């Protein structure tokens, strides 16, 4: 049975796992050489849609694109 006394180091540092994972991913991407670095940075972009609701029906969706350079 595992001991609950030992906490993961990222938790001890006051981070969430997502924050720790994003930090590690950024470090790895920055260590890559070209053209792999540019390729990895383009995959980092996120696209999603937001739909507001009125009277129980969705309105026209808005497309959003968030990336680190914006």
Predicted model as a PDB file, atoms N, CA, C, CB and O in Angstrom, pLDDT in the B-factor column:
MODEL        1                                                                  
ATOM      1  N   UNK A   1       0.847  -1.182   0.000  1.00 47.00           N  
ATOM      2  CA  UNK A   1       0.000   0.000   0.000  1.00 47.00           C  
ATOM      3  C   UNK A   1       0.887   1.238   0.000  1.00 47.00           C  
ATOM      4  CB  UNK A   1      -0.961   0.002   1.222  1.00 47.00           C  
ATOM      5  O   UNK A   1       1.852   1.309   0.761  1.00 47.00           O  
ATOM      6  N   UNK A   2       0.577   2.193  -0.829  1.00 53.00           N  
ATOM      7  CA  UNK A   2       1.381   3.409  -0.953  1.00 53.00           C  
ATOM      8  C   UNK A   2       1.131   4.339   0.225  1.00 53.00           C  
ATOM      9  CB  UNK A   2       1.072   4.131  -2.274  1.00 53.00           C  
ATOM     10  O   UNK A   2       0.030   4.398   0.773  1.00 53.00           O  
ATOM     11  N   UNK A   3       2.163   5.049   0.591  1.00 53.00           N  
ATOM     12  CA  UNK A   3       2.066   6.001   1.691  1.00 53.00           C  
ATOM     13  C   UNK A   3       1.509   7.329   1.191  1.00 53.00           C  
ATOM     14  CB  UNK A   3       3.441   6.208   2.352  1.00 53.00           C  
ATOM     15  O   UNK A   3       1.890   7.799   0.119  1.00 53.00           O  
ATOM     16  N   UNK A   4       0.622   7.927   1.953  1.00 58.00           N  
ATOM     17  CA  UNK A   4       0.071   9.226   1.603  1.00 58.00           C  
ATOM     18  C   UNK A   4       0.953  10.372   2.075  1.00 58.00           C  
ATOM     19  CB  UNK A   4      -1.311   9.373   2.184  1.00 58.00           C  
ATOM     20  O   UNK A   4       0.673  11.530   1.766  1.00 58.00           O  
ATOM     21  N   UNK A   5       2.012  10.071   2.816  1.00 60.00           N  
ATOM     22  CA  UNK A   5       2.881  11.105   3.372  1.00 60.00           C  
ATOM     23  C   UNK A   5       3.703  11.798   2.280  1.00 60.00           C  
ATOM     24  CB  UNK A   5       3.812  10.499   4.424  1.00 60.00           C  
ATOM     25  O   UNK A   5       3.978  12.993   2.383  1.00 60.00           O  
ATOM     26  N   UNK A   6       4.089  11.075   1.256  1.00 66.00           N  
ATOM     27  CA  UNK A   6       4.915  11.656   0.199  1.00 66.00           C  
ATOM     28  C   UNK A   6       4.021  12.276  -0.872  1.00 66.00           C  
ATOM     29  CB  UNK A   6       5.848  10.585  -0.424  1.00 66.00           C  
ATOM     30  O   UNK A   6       3.203  11.587  -1.482  1.00 66.00           O  
ATOM     31  N   UNK A   7       4.181  13.571  -1.096  1.00 74.00           N  
ATOM     32  CA  UNK A   7       3.403  14.268  -2.125  1.00 74.00           C  
ATOM     33  C   UNK A   7       4.288  14.460  -3.349  1.00 74.00           C  
ATOM     34  CB  UNK A   7       2.865  15.645  -1.601  1.00 74.00           C  
ATOM     35  O   UNK A   7       5.506  14.581  -3.221  1.00 74.00           O  
ATOM     36  N   UNK A   8       3.689  14.488  -4.528  1.00 83.00           N  
ATOM     37  CA  UNK A   8       4.487  14.761  -5.724  1.00 83.00           C  
ATOM     38  C   UNK A   8       5.169  16.131  -5.595  1.00 83.00           C  
ATOM     39  CB  UNK A   8       3.598  14.710  -7.003  1.00 83.00           C  
ATOM     40  O   UNK A   8       4.620  17.050  -4.986  1.00 83.00           O  
ATOM     41  N   UNK A   9       6.363  16.254  -6.171  1.00 84.00           N  
ATOM     42  CA  UNK A   9       7.119  17.498  -6.012  1.00 84.00           C  
ATOM     43  C   UNK A   9       6.410  18.692  -6.622  1.00 84.00           C  
ATOM     44  CB  UNK A   9       8.485  17.355  -6.632  1.00 84.00           C  
ATOM     45  O   UNK A   9       6.550  19.809  -6.124  1.00 84.00           O  
ATOM     46  N   UNK A  10       5.639  18.479  -7.705  1.00 82.00           N  
ATOM     47  CA  UNK A  10       4.925  19.611  -8.298  1.00 82.00           C  
ATOM     48  C   UNK A  10       3.853  20.118  -7.359  1.00 82.00           C  
ATOM     49  CB  UNK A  10       4.305  19.219  -9.639  1.00 82.00           C  
ATOM     50  O   UNK A  10       3.582  21.319  -7.323  1.00 82.00           O  
ATOM     51  N   UNK A  11       3.236  19.228  -6.596  1.00 85.00           N  
ATOM     52  CA  UNK A  11       2.225  19.630  -5.615  1.00 85.00           C  
ATOM     53  C   UNK A  11       2.899  20.373  -4.456  1.00 85.00           C  
ATOM     54  CB  UNK A  11       1.440  18.387  -5.090  1.00 85.00           C  
ATOM     55  O   UNK A  11       2.357  21.353  -3.945  1.00 85.00           O  
ATOM     56  N   UNK A  12       4.084  19.903  -4.043  1.00 85.00           N  
ATOM     57  CA  UNK A  12       4.831  20.558  -2.969  1.00 85.00           C  
ATOM     58  C   UNK A  12       5.258  21.966  -3.373  1.00 85.00           C  
ATOM     59  CB  UNK A  12       6.060  19.726  -2.591  1.00 85.00           C  
ATOM     60  O   UNK A  12       5.395  22.844  -2.521  1.00 85.00           O  
ATOM     61  N   UNK A  13       5.469  22.181  -4.669  1.00 86.00           N  
ATOM     62  CA  UNK A  13       5.870  23.492  -5.179  1.00 86.00           C  
ATOM     63  C   UNK A  13       4.671  24.420  -5.374  1.00 86.00           C  
ATOM     64  CB  UNK A  13       6.621  23.333  -6.496  1.00 86.00           C  
ATOM     65  O   UNK A  13       4.838  25.564  -5.798  1.00 86.00           O  
ATOM     66  N   UNK A  14       3.468  23.939  -5.071  1.00 87.00           N  
ATOM     67  CA  UNK A  14       2.272  24.763  -5.186  1.00 87.00           C  
ATOM     68  C   UNK A  14       1.704  24.817  -6.588  1.00 87.00           C  
ATOM     69  CB  UNK A  14       2.569  26.141  -4.728  1.00 87.00           C  
ATOM     70  O   UNK A  14       0.973  25.750  -6.920  1.00 87.00           O  
ATOM     71  N   UNK A  15       2.028  23.825  -7.427  1.00 87.00           N  
ATOM     72  CA  UNK A  15       1.534  23.791  -8.804  1.00 87.00           C  
ATOM     73  C   UNK A  15       0.443  22.743  -8.935  1.00 87.00           C  
ATOM     74  CB  UNK A  15       2.681  23.501  -9.795  1.00 87.00           C  
ATOM     75  O   UNK A  15       0.342  21.815  -8.132  1.00 87.00           O  
ATOM     76  N   UNK A  16      -0.374  22.916  -9.976  1.00 88.00           N  
ATOM     77  CA  UNK A  16      -1.296  21.849 -10.348  1.00 88.00           C  
ATOM     78  C   UNK A  16      -0.558  20.967 -11.356  1.00 88.00           C  
ATOM     79  CB  UNK A  16      -2.654  22.421 -10.946  1.00 88.00           C  
ATOM     80  O   UNK A  16       0.483  21.358 -11.884  1.00 88.00           O  
ATOM     81  N   UNK A  17      -1.095  19.794 -11.615  1.00 89.00           N  
ATOM     82  CA  UNK A  17      -0.448  18.911 -12.570  1.00 89.00           C  
ATOM     83  C   UNK A  17      -0.460  19.516 -13.970  1.00 89.00           C  
ATOM     84  CB  UNK A  17      -1.131  17.548 -12.577  1.00 89.00           C  
ATOM     85  O   UNK A  17       0.498  19.356 -14.726  1.00 89.00           O  
ATOM     86  N   UNK A  18      -1.549  20.214 -14.318  1.00 86.00           N  
ATOM     87  CA  UNK A  18      -1.645  20.841 -15.642  1.00 86.00           C  
ATOM     88  C   UNK A  18      -0.560  21.904 -15.805  1.00 86.00           C  
ATOM     89  CB  UNK A  18      -3.046  21.469 -15.850  1.00 86.00           C  
ATOM     90  O   UNK A  18       0.077  21.979 -16.855  1.00 86.00           O  
ATOM     91  N   UNK A  19      -0.345  22.724 -14.778  1.00 87.00           N  
ATOM     92  CA  UNK A  19       0.696  23.755 -14.826  1.00 87.00           C  
ATOM     93  C   UNK A  19       2.067  23.116 -14.994  1.00 87.00           C  
ATOM     94  CB  UNK A  19       0.665  24.622 -13.551  1.00 87.00           C  
ATOM     95  O   UNK A  19       2.872  23.561 -15.813  1.00 87.00           O  
ATOM     96  N   UNK A  20       2.328  22.077 -14.220  1.00 89.00           N  
ATOM     97  CA  UNK A  20       3.601  21.355 -14.317  1.00 89.00           C  
ATOM     98  C   UNK A  20       3.780  20.741 -15.705  1.00 89.00           C  
ATOM     99  CB  UNK A  20       3.677  20.258 -13.241  1.00 89.00           C  
ATOM    100  O   UNK A  20       4.861  20.823 -16.288  1.00 89.00           O  
ATOM    101  N   UNK A  21       2.731  20.134 -16.226  1.00 87.00           N  
ATOM    102  CA  UNK A  21       2.794  19.502 -17.535  1.00 87.00           C  
ATOM    103  C   UNK A  21       3.047  20.538 -18.637  1.00 87.00           C  
ATOM    104  CB  UNK A  21       1.497  18.735 -17.814  1.00 87.00           C  
ATOM    105  O   UNK A  21       3.848  20.295 -19.540  1.00 87.00           O  
ATOM    106  N   UNK A  22       2.378  21.678 -18.568  1.00 84.00           N  
ATOM    107  CA  UNK A  22       2.590  22.741 -19.560  1.00 84.00           C  
ATOM    108  C   UNK A  22       4.011  23.294 -19.484  1.00 84.00           C  
ATOM    109  CB  UNK A  22       1.576  23.876 -19.352  1.00 84.00           C  
ATOM    110  O   UNK A  22       4.619  23.578 -20.516  1.00 84.00           O  
ATOM    111  N   UNK A  23       4.537  23.447 -18.288  1.00 88.00           N  
ATOM    112  CA  UNK A  23       5.906  23.925 -18.110  1.00 88.00           C  
ATOM    113  C   UNK A  23       6.904  22.957 -18.745  1.00 88.00           C  
ATOM    114  CB  UNK A  23       6.219  24.110 -16.614  1.00 88.00           C  
ATOM    115  O   UNK A  23       7.819  23.380 -19.451  1.00 88.00           O  
ATOM    116  N   UNK A  24       6.729  21.668 -18.495  1.00 89.00           N  
ATOM    117  CA  UNK A  24       7.619  20.658 -19.079  1.00 89.00           C  
ATOM    118  C   UNK A  24       7.507  20.628 -20.602  1.00 89.00           C  
ATOM    119  CB  UNK A  24       7.299  19.274 -18.507  1.00 89.00           C  
ATOM    120  O   UNK A  24       8.517  20.510 -21.295  1.00 89.00           O  
ATOM    121  N   UNK A  25       6.294  20.735 -21.121  1.00 87.00           N  
ATOM    122  CA  UNK A  25       6.094  20.714 -22.571  1.00 87.00           C  
ATOM    123  C   UNK A  25       6.775  21.917 -23.220  1.00 87.00           C  
ATOM    124  CB  UNK A  25       4.587  20.703 -22.912  1.00 87.00           C  
ATOM    125  O   UNK A  25       7.384  21.779 -24.281  1.00 87.00           O  
ATOM    126  N   UNK A  26       6.681  23.096 -22.599  1.00 87.00           N  
ATOM    127  CA  UNK A  26       7.344  24.288 -23.138  1.00 87.00           C  
ATOM    128  C   UNK A  26       8.858  24.129 -23.130  1.00 87.00           C  
ATOM    129  CB  UNK A  26       6.946  25.528 -22.335  1.00 87.00           C  
ATOM    130  O   UNK A  26       9.529  24.538 -24.077  1.00 87.00           O  
ATOM    131  N   UNK A  27       9.399  23.540 -22.074  1.00 91.00           N  
ATOM    132  CA  UNK A  27      10.839  23.317 -22.012  1.00 91.00           C  
ATOM    133  C   UNK A  27      11.305  22.377 -23.121  1.00 91.00           C  
ATOM    134  CB  UNK A  27      11.227  22.751 -20.648  1.00 91.00           C  
ATOM    135  O   UNK A  27      12.331  22.624 -23.756  1.00 91.00           O  
ATOM    136  N   UNK A  28      10.566  21.315 -23.351  1.00 91.00           N  
ATOM    137  CA  UNK A  28      10.924  20.359 -24.402  1.00 91.00           C  
ATOM    138  C   UNK A  28      10.833  21.023 -25.779  1.00 91.00           C  
ATOM    139  CB  UNK A  28      10.003  19.114 -24.343  1.00 91.00           C  
ATOM    140  O   UNK A  28      11.725  20.850 -26.610  1.00 91.00           O  
ATOM    141  N   UNK A  29       9.757  21.784 -26.022  1.00 88.00           N  
ATOM    142  CA  UNK A  29       9.607  22.470 -27.319  1.00 88.00           C  
ATOM    143  C   UNK A  29      10.749  23.442 -27.570  1.00 88.00           C  
ATOM    144  CB  UNK A  29       8.270  23.219 -27.379  1.00 88.00           C  
ATOM    145  O   UNK A  29      11.241  23.551 -28.694  1.00 88.00           O  
ATOM    146  N   UNK A  30      11.174  24.151 -26.525  1.00 88.00           N  
ATOM    147  CA  UNK A  30      12.260  25.119 -26.683  1.00 88.00           C  
ATOM    148  C   UNK A  30      13.616  24.461 -26.906  1.00 88.00           C  
ATOM    149  CB  UNK A  30      12.330  26.009 -25.470  1.00 88.00           C  
ATOM    150  O   UNK A  30      14.534  25.105 -27.414  1.00 88.00           O  
ATOM    151  N   UNK A  31      13.757  23.210 -26.541  1.00 93.00           N  
ATOM    152  CA  UNK A  31      15.022  22.492 -26.735  1.00 93.00           C  
ATOM    153  C   UNK A  31      15.141  21.875 -28.129  1.00 93.00           C  
ATOM    154  CB  UNK A  31      15.162  21.404 -25.687  1.00 93.00           C  
ATOM    155  O   UNK A  31      16.232  21.466 -28.526  1.00 93.00           O  
ATOM    156  N   UNK A  32      14.053  21.803 -28.866  1.00 92.00           N  
ATOM    157  CA  UNK A  32      14.089  21.203 -30.194  1.00 92.00           C  
ATOM    158  C   UNK A  32      14.849  22.080 -31.179  1.00 92.00           C  
ATOM    159  CB  UNK A  32      12.675  20.955 -30.700  1.00 92.00           C  
ATOM    160  O   UNK A  32      14.896  23.301 -31.036  1.00 92.00           O  
ATOM    161  N   UNK A  33      15.436  21.442 -32.173  1.00 93.00           N  
ATOM    162  CA  UNK A  33      16.110  22.167 -33.260  1.00 93.00           C  
ATOM    163  C   UNK A  33      15.127  22.330 -34.407  1.00 93.00           C  
ATOM    164  CB  UNK A  33      17.404  21.418 -33.735  1.00 93.00           C  
ATOM    165  O   UNK A  33      14.139  21.604 -34.508  1.00 93.00           O  
ATOM    166  N   UNK A  34      15.417  23.297 -35.272  1.00 92.00           N  
ATOM    167  CA  UNK A  34      14.588  23.523 -36.455  1.00 92.00           C  
ATOM    168  C   UNK A  34      14.742  22.349 -37.409  1.00 92.00           C  
ATOM    169  CB  UNK A  34      14.968  24.853 -37.157  1.00 92.00           C  
ATOM    170  O   UNK A  34      15.840  21.794 -37.457  1.00 92.00           O  
ATOM    171  N   UNK A  35      13.777  21.935 -38.147  1.00 91.00           N  
ATOM    172  CA  UNK A  35      12.421  22.461 -38.316  1.00 91.00           C  
ATOM    173  C   UNK A  35      11.431  21.893 -37.301  1.00 91.00           C  
ATOM    174  CB  UNK A  35      11.929  22.167 -39.715  1.00 91.00           C  
ATOM    175  O   UNK A  35      10.251  22.242 -37.325  1.00 91.00           O  
ATOM    176  N   UNK A  36      11.906  21.015 -36.403  1.00 90.00           N  
ATOM    177  CA  UNK A  36      11.012  20.360 -35.446  1.00 90.00           C  
ATOM    178  C   UNK A  36      10.417  21.351 -34.447  1.00 90.00           C  
ATOM    179  CB  UNK A  36      11.760  19.262 -34.700  1.00 90.00           C  
ATOM    180  O   UNK A  36       9.280  21.188 -34.006  1.00 90.00           O  
ATOM    181  N   UNK A  37      11.187  22.372 -34.094  1.00 90.00           N  
ATOM    182  CA  UNK A  37      10.713  23.362 -33.141  1.00 90.00           C  
ATOM    183  C   UNK A  37       9.503  24.120 -33.703  1.00 90.00           C  
ATOM    184  CB  UNK A  37      11.843  24.342 -32.786  1.00 90.00           C  
ATOM    185  O   UNK A  37       8.498  24.279 -33.011  1.00 90.00           O  
ATOM    186  N   UNK A  38       9.596  24.583 -34.941  1.00 88.00           N  
ATOM    187  CA  UNK A  38       8.491  25.306 -35.568  1.00 88.00           C  
ATOM    188  C   UNK A  38       7.266  24.411 -35.699  1.00 88.00           C  
ATOM    189  CB  UNK A  38       8.908  25.838 -36.948  1.00 88.00           C  
ATOM    190  O   UNK A  38       6.136  24.851 -35.483  1.00 88.00           O  
ATOM    191  N   UNK A  39       7.496  23.166 -36.052  1.00 87.00           N  
ATOM    192  CA  UNK A  39       6.410  22.191 -36.188  1.00 87.00           C  
ATOM    193  C   UNK A  39       5.680  21.998 -34.858  1.00 87.00           C  
ATOM    194  CB  UNK A  39       6.958  20.842 -36.693  1.00 87.00           C  
ATOM    195  O   UNK A  39       4.450  21.975 -34.812  1.00 87.00           O  
ATOM    196  N   UNK A  40       6.447  21.860 -33.785  1.00 85.00           N  
ATOM    197  CA  UNK A  40       5.860  21.651 -32.456  1.00 85.00           C  
ATOM    198  C   UNK A  40       5.101  22.893 -31.995  1.00 85.00           C  
ATOM    199  CB  UNK A  40       6.955  21.292 -31.434  1.00 85.00           C  
ATOM    200  O   UNK A  40       4.058  22.771 -31.353  1.00 85.00           O  
ATOM    201  N   UNK A  41       5.603  24.070 -32.309  1.00 82.00           N  
ATOM    202  CA  UNK A  41       4.930  25.305 -31.898  1.00 82.00           C  
ATOM    203  C   UNK A  41       3.610  25.503 -32.633  1.00 82.00           C  
ATOM    204  CB  UNK A  41       5.839  26.503 -32.139  1.00 82.00           C  
ATOM    205  O   UNK A  41       2.674  26.071 -32.069  1.00 82.00           O  
ATOM    206  N   UNK A  42       3.517  25.047 -33.878  1.00 81.00           N  
ATOM    207  CA  UNK A  42       2.250  25.187 -34.606  1.00 81.00           C  
ATOM    208  C   UNK A  42       1.182  24.242 -34.045  1.00 81.00           C  
ATOM    209  CB  UNK A  42       2.463  24.910 -36.108  1.00 81.00           C  
ATOM    210  O   UNK A  42      -0.008  24.550 -34.109  1.00 81.00           O  
ATOM    211  N   UNK A  43       1.591  23.112 -33.505  1.00 80.00           N  
ATOM    212  CA  UNK A  43       0.631  22.178 -32.905  1.00 80.00           C  
ATOM    213  C   UNK A  43       0.116  22.671 -31.568  1.00 80.00           C  
ATOM    214  CB  UNK A  43       1.264  20.814 -32.731  1.00 80.00           C  
ATOM    215  O   UNK A  43      -0.881  22.159 -31.059  1.00 80.00           O  
ATOM    216  N   UNK A  44       0.782  23.655 -30.995  1.00 76.00           N  
ATOM    217  CA  UNK A  44       0.403  24.180 -29.686  1.00 76.00           C  
ATOM    218  C   UNK A  44      -0.837  25.073 -29.758  1.00 76.00           C  
ATOM    219  CB  UNK A  44       1.563  24.956 -29.086  1.00 76.00           C  
ATOM    220  O   UNK A  44      -1.478  25.314 -28.735  1.00 76.00           O  
ATOM    221  N   UNK A  45      -1.179  25.560 -30.931  1.00 75.00           N  
ATOM    222  CA  UNK A  45      -2.317  26.463 -31.090  1.00 75.00           C  
ATOM    223  C   UNK A  45      -3.630  25.736 -30.790  1.00 75.00           C  
ATOM    224  CB  UNK A  45      -2.345  27.047 -32.515  1.00 75.00           C  
ATOM    225  O   UNK A  45      -3.777  24.545 -31.064  1.00 75.00           O  
ATOM    226  N   UNK A  46      -4.572  26.481 -30.224  1.00 75.00           N  
ATOM    227  CA  UNK A  46      -5.862  25.917 -29.839  1.00 75.00           C  
ATOM    228  C   UNK A  46      -6.970  26.704 -30.530  1.00 75.00           C  
ATOM    229  CB  UNK A  46      -6.047  25.939 -28.290  1.00 75.00           C  
ATOM    230  O   UNK A  46      -6.967  27.935 -30.514  1.00 75.00           O  
ATOM    231  N   UNK A  47      -7.908  25.996 -31.132  1.00 75.00           N  
ATOM    232  CA  UNK A  47      -9.068  26.613 -31.779  1.00 75.00           C  
ATOM    233  C   UNK A  47     -10.328  26.029 -31.151  1.00 75.00           C  
ATOM    234  CB  UNK A  47      -9.051  26.380 -33.333  1.00 75.00           C  
ATOM    235  O   UNK A  47     -10.442  24.815 -30.982  1.00 75.00           O  
ATOM    236  N   UNK A  48     -11.278  26.909 -30.806  1.00 78.00           N  
ATOM    237  CA  UNK A  48     -12.540  26.439 -30.236  1.00 78.00           C  
ATOM    238  C   UNK A  48     -13.641  27.433 -30.548  1.00 78.00           C  
ATOM    239  CB  UNK A  48     -12.416  26.231 -28.711  1.00 78.00           C  
ATOM    240  O   UNK A  48     -13.367  28.560 -30.961  1.00 78.00           O  
ATOM    241  N   UNK A  49     -14.883  27.023 -30.354  1.00 84.00           N  
ATOM    242  CA  UNK A  49     -16.020  27.899 -30.604  1.00 84.00           C  
ATOM    243  C   UNK A  49     -16.782  28.137 -29.313  1.00 84.00           C  
ATOM    244  CB  UNK A  49     -16.948  27.300 -31.675  1.00 84.00           C  
ATOM    245  O   UNK A  49     -16.833  27.286 -28.426  1.00 84.00           O  
ATOM    246  N   UNK A  50     -17.376  29.327 -29.235  1.00 84.00           N  
ATOM    247  CA  UNK A  50     -18.198  29.697 -28.088  1.00 84.00           C  
ATOM    248  C   UNK A  50     -19.580  30.045 -28.633  1.00 84.00           C  
ATOM    249  CB  UNK A  50     -17.568  30.904 -27.274  1.00 84.00           C  
ATOM    250  O   UNK A  50     -19.711  30.834 -29.568  1.00 84.00           O  
ATOM    251  N   UNK A  51     -20.601  29.448 -28.038  1.00 87.00           N  
ATOM    252  CA  UNK A  51     -21.979  29.746 -28.432  1.00 87.00           C  
ATOM    253  C   UNK A  51     -22.729  30.299 -27.230  1.00 87.00           C  
ATOM    254  CB  UNK A  51     -22.691  28.479 -28.991  1.00 87.00           C  
ATOM    255  O   UNK A  51     -22.776  29.662 -26.178  1.00 87.00           O  
ATOM    256  N   UNK A  52     -23.313  31.478 -27.382  1.00 88.00           N  
ATOM    257  CA  UNK A  52     -24.162  32.032 -26.333  1.00 88.00           C  
ATOM    258  C   UNK A  52     -25.572  31.507 -26.541  1.00 88.00           C  
ATOM    259  CB  UNK A  52     -24.136  33.595 -26.338  1.00 88.00           C  
ATOM    260  O   UNK A  52     -25.998  31.263 -27.670  1.00 88.00           O  
ATOM    261  N   UNK A  53     -26.292  31.335 -25.437  1.00 88.00           N  
ATOM    262  CA  UNK A  53     -27.649  30.807 -25.494  1.00 88.00           C  
ATOM    263  C   UNK A  53     -28.636  31.902 -25.114  1.00 88.00           C  
ATOM    264  CB  UNK A  53     -27.805  29.582 -24.560  1.00 88.00           C  
ATOM    265  O   UNK A  53     -28.411  32.658 -24.169  1.00 88.00           O  
ATOM    266  N   UNK A  54     -29.724  31.977 -25.858  1.00 89.00           N  
ATOM    267  CA  UNK A  54     -30.814  32.910 -25.554  1.00 89.00           C  
ATOM    268  C   UNK A  54     -32.135  32.204 -25.807  1.00 89.00           C  
ATOM    269  CB  UNK A  54     -30.706  34.216 -26.411  1.00 89.00           C  
ATOM    270  O   UNK A  54     -32.325  31.592 -26.858  1.00 89.00           O  
ATOM    271  N   UNK A  55     -33.040  32.286 -24.856  1.00 90.00           N  
ATOM    272  CA  UNK A  55     -34.350  31.637 -24.947  1.00 90.00           C  
ATOM    273  C   UNK A  55     -34.239  30.136 -25.208  1.00 90.00           C  
ATOM    274  CB  UNK A  55     -35.173  32.285 -26.046  1.00 90.00           C  
ATOM    275  O   UNK A  55     -35.064  29.567 -25.923  1.00 90.00           O  
ATOM    276  N   UNK A  56     -33.239  29.505 -24.640  1.00 88.00           N  
ATOM    277  CA  UNK A  56     -33.081  28.064 -24.775  1.00 88.00           C  
ATOM    278  C   UNK A  56     -32.516  27.599 -26.099  1.00 88.00           C  
ATOM    279  CB  UNK A  56     -34.373  27.419 -24.568  1.00 88.00           C  
ATOM    280  O   UNK A  56     -32.510  26.400 -26.378  1.00 88.00           O  
ATOM    281  N   UNK A  57     -32.033  28.532 -26.936  1.00 88.00           N  
ATOM    282  CA  UNK A  57     -31.484  28.166 -28.245  1.00 88.00           C  
ATOM    283  C   UNK A  57     -30.081  28.769 -28.394  1.00 88.00           C  
ATOM    284  CB  UNK A  57     -32.422  28.655 -29.400  1.00 88.00           C  
ATOM    285  O   UNK A  57     -29.830  29.891 -27.954  1.00 88.00           O  
ATOM    286  N   UNK A  58     -29.180  28.019 -29.014  1.00 86.00           N  
ATOM    287  CA  UNK A  58     -27.831  28.570 -29.212  1.00 86.00           C  
ATOM    288  C   UNK A  58     -27.828  29.645 -30.297  1.00 86.00           C  
ATOM    289  CB  UNK A  58     -26.842  27.449 -29.582  1.00 86.00           C  
ATOM    290  O   UNK A  58     -28.503  29.515 -31.318  1.00 86.00           O  
ATOM    291  N   UNK A  59     -27.062  30.701 -30.063  1.00 87.00           N  
ATOM    292  CA  UNK A  59     -26.889  31.760 -31.040  1.00 87.00           C  
ATOM    293  C   UNK A  59     -25.725  31.403 -31.959  1.00 87.00           C  
ATOM    294  CB  UNK A  59     -26.648  33.125 -30.343  1.00 87.00           C  
ATOM    295  O   UNK A  59     -25.139  30.329 -31.824  1.00 87.00           O  
ATOM    296  N   UNK A  60     -25.392  32.277 -32.876  1.00 87.00           N  
ATOM    297  CA  UNK A  60     -24.304  32.014 -33.817  1.00 87.00           C  
ATOM    298  C   UNK A  60     -22.983  31.830 -33.053  1.00 87.00           C  
ATOM    299  CB  UNK A  60     -24.183  33.172 -34.850  1.00 87.00           C  
ATOM    300  O   UNK A  60     -22.621  32.677 -32.236  1.00 87.00           O  
ATOM    301  N   UNK A  61     -22.268  30.735 -33.312  1.00 85.00           N  
ATOM    302  CA  UNK A  61     -21.016  30.497 -32.590  1.00 85.00           C  
ATOM    303  C   UNK A  61     -19.898  31.454 -33.020  1.00 85.00           C  
ATOM    304  CB  UNK A  61     -20.566  29.060 -32.801  1.00 85.00           C  
ATOM    305  O   UNK A  61     -19.820  31.873 -34.176  1.00 85.00           O  
ATOM    306  N   UNK A  62     -19.047  31.781 -32.064  1.00 83.00           N  
ATOM    307  CA  UNK A  62     -17.870  32.614 -32.305  1.00 83.00           C  
ATOM    308  C   UNK A  62     -16.647  31.714 -32.283  1.00 83.00           C  
ATOM    309  CB  UNK A  62     -17.747  33.761 -31.244  1.00 83.00           C  
ATOM    310  O   UNK A  62     -16.449  30.969 -31.324  1.00 83.00           O  
ATOM    311  N   UNK A  63     -15.827  31.770 -33.318  1.00 80.00           N  
ATOM    312  CA  UNK A  63     -14.621  30.946 -33.380  1.00 80.00           C  
ATOM    313  C   UNK A  63     -13.490  31.708 -32.726  1.00 80.00           C  
ATOM    314  CB  UNK A  63     -14.260  30.567 -34.847  1.00 80.00           C  
ATOM    315  O   UNK A  63     -13.234  32.864 -33.062  1.00 80.00           O  
ATOM    316  N   UNK A  64     -12.801  31.050 -31.773  1.00 79.00           N  
ATOM    317  CA  UNK A  64     -11.672  31.651 -31.065  1.00 79.00           C  
ATOM    318  C   UNK A  64     -10.422  30.863 -31.387  1.00 79.00           C  
ATOM    319  CB  UNK A  64     -11.918  31.691 -29.533  1.00 79.00           C  
ATOM    320  O   UNK A  64     -10.478  29.659 -31.633  1.00 79.00           O  
ATOM    321  N   UNK A  65      -9.308  31.544 -31.382  1.00 74.00           N  
ATOM    322  CA  UNK A  65      -8.005  30.903 -31.599  1.00 74.00           C  
ATOM    323  C   UNK A  65      -7.041  31.492 -30.602  1.00 74.00           C  
ATOM    324  CB  UNK A  65      -7.489  31.100 -33.068  1.00 74.00           C  
ATOM    325  O   UNK A  65      -6.675  32.662 -30.704  1.00 74.00           O  
ATOM    326  N   UNK A  66      -6.628  30.701 -29.648  1.00 69.00           N  
ATOM    327  CA  UNK A  66      -5.675  31.148 -28.641  1.00 69.00           C  
ATOM    328  C   UNK A  66      -4.359  30.446 -28.841  1.00 69.00           C  
ATOM    329  CB  UNK A  66      -6.205  30.898 -27.230  1.00 69.00           C  
ATOM    330  O   UNK A  66      -4.304  29.224 -28.975  1.00 69.00           O  
ATOM    331  N   UNK A  67      -3.306  31.221 -28.860  1.00 55.00           N  
ATOM    332  CA  UNK A  67      -1.957  30.657 -28.953  1.00 55.00           C  
ATOM    333  C   UNK A  67      -1.025  31.542 -28.140  1.00 55.00           C  
ATOM    334  CB  UNK A  67      -1.475  30.549 -30.448  1.00 55.00           C  
ATOM    335  O   UNK A  67      -1.359  32.699 -27.883  1.00 55.00           O  
ATOM    336  N   UNK A  68       0.122  31.040 -27.731  1.00 50.00           N  
ATOM    337  CA  UNK A  68       1.040  31.787 -26.871  1.00 50.00           C  
ATOM    338  C   UNK A  68       1.529  33.103 -27.479  1.00 50.00           C  
ATOM    339  CB  UNK A  68       2.220  30.930 -26.545  1.00 50.00           C  
ATOM    340  O   UNK A  68       1.766  34.061 -26.744  1.00 50.00           O  
ATOM    341  N   UNK A  69       1.686  33.171 -28.798  1.00 48.00           N  
ATOM    342  CA  UNK A  69       2.217  34.389 -29.398  1.00 48.00           C  
ATOM    343  C   UNK A  69       1.184  35.495 -29.554  1.00 48.00           C  
ATOM    344  CB  UNK A  69       2.801  34.073 -30.731  1.00 48.00           C  
ATOM    345  O   UNK A  69       1.547  36.623 -29.887  1.00 48.00           O  
ATOM    346  N   UNK A  70      -0.104  35.202 -29.320  1.00 42.00           N  
ATOM    347  CA  UNK A  70      -1.149  36.222 -29.458  1.00 42.00           C  
ATOM    348  C   UNK A  70      -1.351  36.966 -28.161  1.00 42.00           C  
ATOM    349  CB  UNK A  70      -2.464  35.593 -29.903  1.00 42.00           C  
ATOM    350  O   UNK A  70      -2.192  37.862 -28.088  1.00 42.00           O  
TER     351      UNK A  70                                                      
ENDMDL                                                                          
END                                                                             
